[in-house]
């Protein structure tokens, strides 16, 4: 998303932040909040370290204006700074750069290029949406619109210069060669050039202060330049041609009756096909405005392709711009071509008319199903040429997709090379959806290693013991530390890890596109399969996976995790060595620690003795208070009371004493 040429347009802080993002597509789980109205597959950007979730690590701005808002960039910055999977070095650099760009007076110390933010976010939006960047064309058009007076003035100056050159004498021209010769040369060249070379001449005029030898060398071999540009364009077309495939296939899929009407199922099966344009084919029957290129995928009538090219009726071949436009092109064939197709048999035409009253079952779901079914066949929104348009086959359409292979296994009752050591086996087919089954085939058992430890706050609670079993992506686990998951329980595997694995596979750069497309296609099938399964199917299935991973451990016995075991054992040895070094370093401080420990013991003993003495004194006082007044020792208050006669009451003694005091 970010290139070195963008550094001068934005601040270093924003440049480093956006380096941590990567392109992504919106999934069904992302359709929450403000993204609820987005279509599945809408392009956006996501954190390359944690993939994230909608609004937190995954962002899908609706327009270029919303992407360039300060709140959007600030939200992305806050996520990268707080992302626990982001390396600590990057987060520390972000903190330092954020402080460095602000001076003591609160102003920015370094400013990027003026107007660069607008240019950069235009480039970023084009890269996210996968559309060509047209900055120079816009600038040229703006300059043409804004500076008509300057061009008129330049033309007037050119005319005057030519008149002066004619009027000047040869003796005077030799004196003024240094001033007047460069202008006539550069201005006399355009009328001598061919119309095809006018653009190249304009470019040579705009280059600053070139030498006369360079100008001559640039003006003479213009044909060579044009031939070199043609060769470079041919090389680019060859590179792009290597990526697309040729083929011709029907659009029908096994799940069509569940999501499409009978008419659309009949049309996809019997009336139309998608094909890639070959060099030997002609465009007879195509009446569009844009000319398609070799390798571009179109849709055509299966009956009209059999006749001679010059006898094909107009409108029997259509080329959609995108995969989502495929549905509308098929509708155009149904509405304009099939009712009057001269090559369609009468029986087929009657069947088509009898089914014409049925429509789509569900507008939103059927439209998305058209897209996902087409991508599962191998169609992608990538033109055959860099500057072209349309869609192409990105794999051989005649080969079955991973979703088709699942259907073939179900029909043939075959095995996917699974045995007793696999985490997902053939007897699990009826316990989960086909989407979960294909997803779990993309992971393999692994063991927790030293490199799997995470940093940041709360990392100790997320770390596992060395050798703890987990799951890792088959495509990228051996190349980096991402795509490795270590759930602590079967419930955690069911609730959290399964969703994380699905998000990782959807954004994994090493996972084949055919698997991603099949997972998106099988999502429609899973909606129907969930209704047929029990309410606890997910819990039961992942509990079996958990038992095979932790309790049976057949995969470890057969050597599936030998490499992980080796790395785990080596990490254990490293830990033991580090512990021994720590013990040796700690022996030097043992004497001081023992002295401190003895002093602490004496202080504790003294505190305990004082506490015992306090308890004894409290007990003695409490006992004297509980004992009788005549039995205990005489106190200050009890002496005058005991001197009174036992027959006299307490109240009388008090009254007599009061009277004696009054008399005195």
C-alpha positions in Angstrom: 0.0 0.0 0.0 2.9 2.4 0.7 5.9 2.9 -1.6 9.2 4.7 -1.0 8.1 7.4 -3.5 5.4 8.4 -1.0 7.7 9.4 1.8 7.9 13.1 0.7 4.1 13.5 0.7 3.3 12.6 4.3 5.0 12.5 7.7 7.3 9.7 8.7 4.9 8.8 11.5 2.0 8.2 9.1 4.3 6.5 6.6 5.5 4.0 9.2 2.0 3.4 10.4 0.5 2.6 7.0 3.5 0.3 6.3 1.9 -2.1 8.9 -1.3 -2.4 6.8 -2.2 -4.6 3.9 -5.1 -4.9 1.5 -8.1 -7.1 2.5 -11.7 -7.9 1.5 -14.8 -7.5 3.6 -16.2 -10.8 5.0 -19.6 -11.7 6.4 -18.2 -11.3 9.9 -17.2 -7.7 9.1 -20.7 -6.5 8.2 -21.4 -4.8 11.5 -21.9 -1.2 12.5 -21.2 1.3 9.8 -20.0 -1.6 7.5 -23.3 -3.3 7.6 -24.3 -1.9 4.2 -21.1 -3.0 2.5 -21.1 -5.9 0.1 -19.0 -9.0 0.8 -15.7 -8.6 -1.0 -15.5 -4.8 -0.6 -11.9 -3.8 -0.6 -10.3 -2.3 2.5 -7.1 -2.4 4.6 -6.2 -4.5 7.6 -3.3 -4.8 10.1 -0.7 -7.3 8.7 0.2 -8.5 12.2 -3.1 -9.4 13.8 -5.6 -9.2 10.9 -8.1 -7.7 13.4 -11.8 -7.4 13.2 -14.2 -4.8 11.8 -13.4 -1.4 13.2 -10.3 -2.7 15.1 -7.6 -3.6 12.7 -9.9 -3.9 9.6 -11.2 -0.7 7.9 -13.4 -0.4 4.9 -13.8 3.4 4.0 -16.6 4.1 1.5 -14.8 6.8 -0.5 -11.6 8.6 -0.9 -12.8 11.5 1.2 -13.5 9.2 4.2 -10.1 7.6 3.8 -8.3 10.9 3.9 -10.1 12.1 7.0 -7.9 12.7 10.0 -10.1 10.5 12.2 -9.5 7.5 10.0 -5.7 7.9 10.0 -5.7 8.5 13.7 -7.8 5.4 14.3 -5.3 3.3 12.3 -2.4 4.9 14.3 -4.0 4.1 17.6 -4.5 0.5 16.6 -0.9 0.0 15.5 0.4 1.5 18.7 -1.7 -0.8 20.8 -1.5 -3.9 18.6 0.0 -6.7 20.7 1.2 -8.7 17.7 3.0 -5.7 16.2 6.8 -5.9 17.0 7.9 -3.9 19.9 10.6 -2.1 17.9 7.9 -0.6 15.5 5.8 0.6 18.4 8.8 2.2 20.1 9.7 3.9 16.9 6.2 5.3 16.6 6.3 6.7 20.1 9.7 8.4 19.4 8.6 9.8 16.1 5.4 11.1 17.5 7.3 13.0 20.2 10.0 14.2 17.8 7.6 15.8 15.3 6.2 18.1 18.0 8.4 21.0 19.2 8.4 22.6 22.7 5.9 25.2 21.5 3.5 22.5 20.3 4.2 23.1 16.6 5.5 20.5 14.1 9.2 20.6 13.5 9.1 19.0 10.0 6.4 19.5 7.4 5.8 17.2 4.4 5.4 18.5 0.9 2.5 21.0 0.4 -0.5 19.3 -0.9 1.1 15.9 -0.6 -1.5 14.5 1.7 -4.2 14.8 -0.9 -2.0 13.2 -3.6 -1.0 10.4 -1.3 -4.5 9.4 -0.2 -5.6 9.4 -3.8 -2.8 6.9 -4.6 -3.7 4.9 -1.5 -7.4 4.8 -2.5 -6.5 3.6 -6.0 -4.2 0.9 -4.6 -6.9 -0.4 -2.2 -9.6 -0.4 -4.9 -7.1 -1.9 -7.4 -7.7 0.8 -10.0 -5.0 2.7 -12.1 -3.7 5.9 -10.8 -4.3 8.9 -13.1 -2.4 11.7 -11.5 -0.4 12.9 -14.5 -3.4 12.9 -16.8 -5.4 15.0 -14.4 -2.5 17.4 -14.0 -2.2 17.8 -17.7 -5.9 18.4 -18.1 -5.9 20.9 -15.3 -3.0 22.7 -16.8 -4.7 22.8 -20.2 -7.9 24.2 -18.6 -6.2 26.7 -16.3 -3.4 28.2 -18.6 -4.9 29.1 -22.0 -3.5 32.7 -21.8 0.0 31.5 -21.2 -0.1 29.2 -24.2 -1.3 32.0 -26.4 1.5 34.2 -25.1 4.1 31.5 -25.8 2.8 31.1 -29.3 3.1 34.8 -29.9 6.7 34.8 -28.6 7.5 31.9 -30.9 6.2 33.8 -33.9 8.3 36.9 -33.0 11.4 34.7 -32.5 11.0 33.2 -36.0 10.6 36.7 -37.5 13.7 37.9 -35.8 15.6 34.9 -37.1 14.7 35.8 -40.6 15.4 39.5 -40.2 18.8 39.1 -38.5 22.0 39.4 -40.7 24.5 36.6 -40.8 27.2 38.8 -39.2 24.8 39.6 -36.4 23.6 36.1 -36.0 27.1 34.9 -35.2 27.2 37.4 -32.4 23.9 36.4 -30.9 24.2 32.6 -31.2 24.4 32.2 -27.5 21.1 33.8 -26.9 18.9 33.2 -30.0 20.0 29.8 -31.4 18.6 27.4 -28.8 15.0 28.8 -29.1 14.7 28.5 -32.9 16.1 25.0 -32.9 13.7 23.8 -30.3 10.8 25.6 -31.9 11.5 24.6 -35.5 11.5 20.9 -34.7 7.8 20.3 -34.1 6.6 21.0 -37.7 9.3 18.6 -39.1 8.2 15.7 -36.9 5.6 13.2 -37.7 2.2 13.4 -36.0 3.0 10.2 -34.1 6.2 11.6 -32.7 4.7 14.9 -31.4 4.3 13.6 -27.9 7.9 12.5 -27.7 9.0 15.9 -29.0 7.0 17.7 -26.4 8.6 15.6 -23.7 12.1 16.5 -25.0 11.2 20.2 -25.0 10.1 20.1 -21.4 13.3 18.4 -20.1 15.5 21.0 -18.3 18.8 22.2 -19.7 20.0 19.3 -21.9 23.2 19.5 -23.9 23.1 19.9 -27.7 24.6 16.4 -28.1 21.9 14.8 -26.0 19.2 16.7 -27.9 20.5 15.4 -31.2 20.7 11.9 -29.9 17.2 12.2 -28.6 15.8 13.6 -31.8 17.4 11.3 -34.3 16.4 7.8 -33.1 12.7 8.5 -32.4 11.7 5.4 -34.3 14.1 3.4 -32.1 12.4 4.9 -29.0 9.0 3.9 -30.2 10.2 0.4 -31.0 11.7 0.1 -27.5 8.4 1.2 -26.0 6.6 -1.4 -28.1 9.0 -4.1 -26.9 8.5 -3.1 -23.3 4.8 -3.2 -23.7 5.0 -6.6 -25.3 7.0 -7.8 -22.4 4.4 -6.6 -20.0 1.6 -8.2 -22.0 3.6 -11.5 -22.0 3.9 -11.4 -18.2 0.2 -10.7 -17.8 -0.6 -13.4 -20.4 1.2 -16.0 -18.4 -1.1 -15.4 -15.5 -4.4 -16.1 -17.2 -5.7 -19.4 -18.6 -7.8 -20.4 -21.6 -10.9 -22.4 -21.4 -14.6 -22.7 -21.9 -17.0 -24.0 -19.2 -20.7 -23.8 -18.1 -21.7 -21.7 -15.1 -23.7 -24.4 -13.4 -22.8 -25.5 -9.9 -24.3 -28.1 -7.5 -25.9 -25.5 -5.2 -27.7 -23.6 -7.9 -31.2 -24.9 -7.1 -30.9 -23.7 -3.5 -30.1 -20.1 -4.4 -31.4 -19.5 -7.9 -34.7 -19.9 -9.7 -35.5 -22.7 -12.1 -35.1 -20.3 -15.1 -31.6 -19.2 -14.1 -30.6 -22.8 -13.3 -31.8 -23.9 -16.8 -30.0 -21.0 -18.5 -26.7 -21.6 -16.7 -26.9 -25.3 -17.5 -28.2 -25.4 -21.1 -28.1 -22.0 -22.8 -24.9 -20.1 -21.9 -21.2 -20.7 -21.3 -18.2 -18.5 -20.3 -15.1 -18.6 -22.5 -11.8 -16.9 -22.9 -11.2 -15.0 -26.2 -8.5 -16.8 -28.2 -6.4 -15.4 -31.1 -8.1 -17.6 -33.6 -11.6 -16.4 -32.7 -13.4 -13.4 -34.2 -15.7 -10.8 -32.6 -18.6 -11.6 -34.9 -21.8 -11.4 -32.8 -20.3 -8.8 -30.4 -21.8 -5.4 -30.6 -20.2 -3.6 -27.6 -18.3 -0.3 -27.7 -15.1 -1.5 -26.0 -12.9 -3.9 -27.9 -11.9 -6.9 -25.7 -8.4 -8.2 -25.6 -7.0 -11.7 -26.0 -7.6 -13.8 -22.9 -10.6 -11.8 -21.7 -13.6 -13.8 -20.4 -17.0 -13.4 -22.0 -20.4 -15.1 -22.0 -22.1 -16.4 -25.2 -25.0 -18.4 -26.5 -24.0 -22.1 -26.9 -26.1 -22.5 -30.1 -24.8 -19.4 -32.0 -21.2 -20.4 -31.5 -21.7 -23.5 -33.7 -22.5 -21.4 -36.8 -20.1 -19.6 -39.1 -18.8 -16.3 -37.7 -20.4 -14.2 -40.4 -23.8 -15.7 -39.7 -23.9 -15.0 -36.0 -26.6 -12.5 -34.9 -25.6 -9.4 -33.0 -25.8 -9.6 -29.2 -25.0 -13.3 -28.9 -21.6 -12.5 -27.2 -21.1 -10.2 -24.2 -18.0 -9.3 -22.2 -18.7 -8.1 -18.6 -16.5 -5.5 -17.0 -16.4 -7.2 -13.6 -17.5 -10.5 -12.0 -20.5 -8.7 -10.3 -21.7 -7.6 -13.8 -21.9 -11.2 -15.0 -25.4 -11.5 -13.7 -26.6 -8.5 -15.7 -25.0 -9.7 -18.9 -26.8 -13.0 -18.6 -30.0 -11.1 -18.0 -29.4 -9.2 -21.2 -29.0 -12.4 -23.1 -32.3 -13.7 -21.6 -34.1 -10.5 -22.4 -32.8 -9.6 -25.8 -31.2 -12.6 -27.5 -32.8 -15.9 -26.5 -36.4 -14.9 -27.5 -35.2 -14.4 -31.1 -32.2 -16.7 -31.3 -32.4 -18.4 -34.8 -30.2 -21.3 -33.8 -32.1 -22.4 -30.7 -34.1 -25.6 -31.1 -37.9 -25.4 -30.7 -38.0 -27.7 -27.7 -35.4 -25.6 -25.9 -37.2 -22.4 -26.7 -40.5 -23.8 -25.4 -38.8 -24.9 -22.1 -37.3 -21.4 -21.8 -40.7 -19.7 -22.3 -42.4 -22.0 -19.8 -39.9 -21.1 -17.1 -39.8 -17.4 -18.0 -42.2 -16.4 -15.2 -39.9 -17.5 -12.3 -37.5 -15.0 -10.9 -34.8 -14.9 -8.3 -35.5 -16.3 -4.9 -33.7 -13.7 -3.0 -32.2 -10.5 -4.5 -29.2 -10.0 -2.2 -28.3 -13.6 -1.6 -28.7 -14.6 -5.3 -26.5 -11.7 -6.5 -23.7 -12.6 -4.1 -24.1 -16.3 -5.1 -23.5 -15.4 -8.7 -20.2 -13.7 -7.7 -19.0 -16.5 -5.4 -19.9 -19.3 -7.8 -18.1 -17.5 -10.7 -14.9 -17.0 -8.6 -15.0 -20.7 -7.6 -14.9 -21.5 -11.3 -11.7 -19.4 -11.5 -12.9 -16.1 -12.8 -11.3 -13.0 -11.3 -11.6 -9.2 -11.6 -8.2 -9.0 -13.3 -7.9 -7.8 -16.9 -5.5 -9.7 -19.3 -3.4 -6.6 -19.7 -2.3 -4.0 -17.2 -4.1 -1.2 -19.1 -7.0 -3.3 -20.2 -10.5 -4.1 -18.8 -12.6 -7.1 -18.1 -12.2 -10.4 -16.3 -10.0 -13.5 -16.9 -9.5 -17.1 -15.8 -6.9 -17.2 -13.1 -6.8 -21.0 -13.0 -7.7 -23.8 -15.4 -11.6 -23.8 -15.4 -11.7 -27.4 -16.5 -10.0 -28.6 -13.3 -12.3 -29.1 -10.2 -12.1 -26.5 -7.5 -11.5 -27.6 -3.8 -15.3 -27.3 -3.3 -15.9 -29.6 -6.3 -13.4 -32.1 -4.9 -15.4 -32.3 -1.7 -18.5 -33.1 -3.7 -16.6 -35.8 -5.6 -15.3 -37.4 -2.4 -18.9 -37.5 -1.1 -20.2 -39.2 -4.2 -17.3 -41.7 -4.5 -17.0 -42.3 -0.8 -13.3 -41.7 -1.2 -10.7 -40.5 1.2 -8.8 -37.3 1.1 -5.5 -39.1 2.0 -6.6 -39.0 5.7 -5.6 -41.6 8.2 -5.7 -42.2 12.0 -3.1 -39.4 12.5 -5.1 -36.7 10.8 -7.0 -34.1 12.9 -10.0 -34.1 10.4 -11.1 -37.5 9.1 -13.8 -38.8 6.7 -16.2 -39.8 9.5 -16.4 -36.0 10.5 -18.2 -35.1 7.2 -21.7 -35.4 8.7 -20.7 -33.6 12.0 -19.7 -30.2 10.5 -20.3 -28.1 7.4 -18.2 -28.4 4.3 -16.8 -24.9 4.9 -15.4 -25.9 8.3 -14.1 -29.2 6.9 -12.2 -27.5 4.1 -10.9 -24.8 6.5 -9.6 -27.3 9.0 -7.8 -29.1 6.2 -5.6 -26.0 5.8 -4.1 -26.3 9.3 -1.8 -28.9 10.8 -0.6 -29.8 14.4 2.3 -27.9 15.8 4.0 -27.4 19.2 4.6 -24.2 21.1 8.1 -22.8 20.6 10.2 -20.1 22.1 9.4 -17.8 19.2 5.7 -18.1 19.8 5.9 -16.0 23.0 4.2 -12.6 22.8 5.3 -9.4 24.3 3.4 -6.6 25.9 1.1 -6.4 29.0 -0.7 -9.6 29.8 1.6 -11.7 27.8 2.3 -14.1 30.7 -1.3 -15.2 30.7 -1.2 -15.9 27.0 2.1 -17.9 27.0 2.1 -21.7 27.0 4.5 -24.3 28.1 7.2 -25.3 25.6 5.8 -28.2 23.6 2.1 -27.3 24.1 0.1 -28.6 21.1 -1.6 -26.2 18.8 -2.7 -25.5 15.2 -0.7 -23.8 12.4 -1.5 -22.8 8.8 -0.1 -25.2 6.3 0.9 -22.5 3.9 2.8 -20.0 5.9 3.6 -21.5 9.3 7.1 -22.6 8.3 8.0 -19.1 7.0 6.9 -16.8 9.9 5.3 -16.9 13.3 1.8 -15.9 12.2 -1.0 -18.4 11.7 -0.1 -20.4 14.8 -2.8 -20.8 17.5 -2.7 -22.5 20.9 -6.2 -22.6 22.5 -6.2 -23.6 26.2 -9.5 -25.5 26.0 -12.0 -27.1 23.6 -14.4 -24.2 24.3 -11.7 -21.6 23.4 -11.0 -23.6 20.2 -14.7 -23.5 19.4 -15.5 -19.9 20.2 -12.3 -17.9 19.3 -9.7 -20.0 17.5 -12.0 -21.2 14.7 -12.9 -17.6 13.8 -9.2 -16.5 13.9 -8.2 -19.4 11.6 -10.9 -18.4 9.1 -9.8 -14.7 9.1 -6.2 -15.8 8.7 -6.8 -18.1 5.7 -8.9 -15.4 4.0 -6.0 -12.9 4.2 -3.0 -15.3 4.0 -0.8 -14.3 1.1 0.6 -17.9 0.6 -2.8 -19.6 0.6 -3.9 -20.4 -2.9 -6.7 -18.3 -4.3 -8.7 -21.4 -5.3 -9.1 -22.3 -1.6 -10.2 -18.8 -0.6 -12.7 -18.8 -3.4 -14.1 -22.2 -2.4 -14.4 -21.2 1.2 -16.4 -18.1 0.1 -18.6 -20.3 -2.1 -19.1 -22.9 0.6 -20.3 -20.2 3.0 -23.7 -20.3 1.1 -23.9 -24.1 1.5 -23.1 -23.8 5.2 -26.2 -21.7 5.8 -28.3 -24.7 4.7 -26.2 -27.3 6.4 -26.4 -25.6 9.8 -30.2 -26.1 9.7 -29.8 -29.8 9.2 -27.1 -30.3 11.9 -27.9 -30.4 15.6 -27.6 -27.4 17.8 -24.3 -28.4 19.4 -22.6 -29.6 16.2 -19.8 -27.1 16.5 -19.1 -27.9 20.1 -19.1 -31.7 19.4 -16.9 -31.4 16.3 -14.2 -29.2 17.8 -14.2 -31.3 21.0 -13.2 -34.3 18.8 -10.4 -32.2 17.2 -9.3 -31.1 20.7 -9.1 -34.8 21.9 -7.1 -35.8 18.8 -4.7 -32.9 19.3 -4.1 -33.3 23.1 -5.2 -36.8 24.2 -4.7 -39.2 21.3 -1.7 -37.4 19.9 -1.4 -39.9 17.1 0.0 -37.2 14.9 3.0 -36.9 17.2 3.6 -40.6 17.3 3.8 -40.9 13.5 6.3 -38.0 13.3 3.9 -35.3 12.1 5.5 -32.9 14.6 9.1 -34.1 14.6 10.3 -30.7 13.5 8.3 -28.9 16.2 9.5 -31.4 18.7 13.1 -30.7 17.7 12.6 -27.0 18.0 10.8 -27.4 21.3 13.5 -29.6 22.8 16.2 -27.1 21.6 14.2 -24.3 23.2 14.0 -26.3 26.4 17.8 -26.8 26.4 18.3 -23.1 25.9 16.0 -22.4 28.8 18.0 -24.8 31.0 21.3 -23.1 30.0 19.8 -19.7 30.8 18.7 -21.0 34.2 22.1 -22.3 35.0 23.7 -19.0 34.1 21.3 -17.3 36.3 22.1 -19.6 39.2 25.8 -19.0 38.7 25.3 -15.3 38.7 23.1 -15.6 41.8 25.7 -17.5 43.9 27.8 -14.4 44.1 25.0 -12.6 46.0 24.1 -15.5 48.2 26.1 -14.3 51.2 24.5 -10.9 51.2 21.1 -12.5 50.8 21.7 -14.8 53.8 22.7 -11.9 56.0 19.6 -10.0 55.1 17.6 -13.2 55.7 19.0 -13.6 59.2 18.3 -10.0 60.1 14.8 -10.4 58.8 14.4 -13.5 61.0 15.6 -11.7 64.1 13.2 -8.8 63.5 10.3 -11.3 63.0 11.2 -13.1 66.3 11.3 -9.8 68.2 8.0 -8.8 66.8 6.5 -12.1 67.8 7.8 -11.8 71.4 6.4 -8.3 71.8 3.0 -9.5 70.5 3.0 -12.4 73.0 3.7 -10.0 75.9 0.9 -7.7 74.9 -1.5 -10.6 74.7 -0.5 -11.8 78.3 -1.0 -8.3 79.8 -4.4 -8.0 78.1 -5.4 -11.5 79.5 -4.5 -10.6 83.1 -6.5 -7.3 83.0 -9.5 -9.1 81.6 -9.4 -11.8 84.3 -9.3 -9.2 87.2 -12.3 -7.5 85.7 -14.3 -10.8 85.4 -13.5 -11.9 89.0 -15.6 -10.9 92.1 -15.1 -7.6 94.0 -14.5 -9.3 97.4 -12.2 -12.0 96.0 -9.9 -9.8 94.0 -7.3 -7.3 95.3 -8.5 -4.1 96.6 -8.5 -1.3 94.2 -9.0 2.4 94.5 -12.7 2.2 93.7 -13.5 -1.0 95.7 -11.9 0.1 99.1 -14.5 2.6 100.3 -17.3 0.3 99.2 -15.9 -2.8 101.1 -15.5 -0.7 104.3 -19.2 -0.2 104.5 -21.3 -2.7 106.5 -22.8 -5.5 104.5 -26.3 -4.8 105.7 -26.4 -1.3 104.3 -27.2 -1.1 100.6 -25.1 0.7 98.1 -27.6 3.5 97.7 -27.7 4.3 101.5 -23.9 4.5 101.7 -23.9 7.0 98.9 -26.6 9.2 100.5 -24.8 9.2 103.9 -21.5 10.2 102.3 -23.3 13.0 100.5 -24.9 14.2 103.7 -21.5 14.3 105.5 -20.0 16.3 102.8 -22.8 18.8 102.9 -22.5 19.2 106.8 -18.8 19.8 106.6 
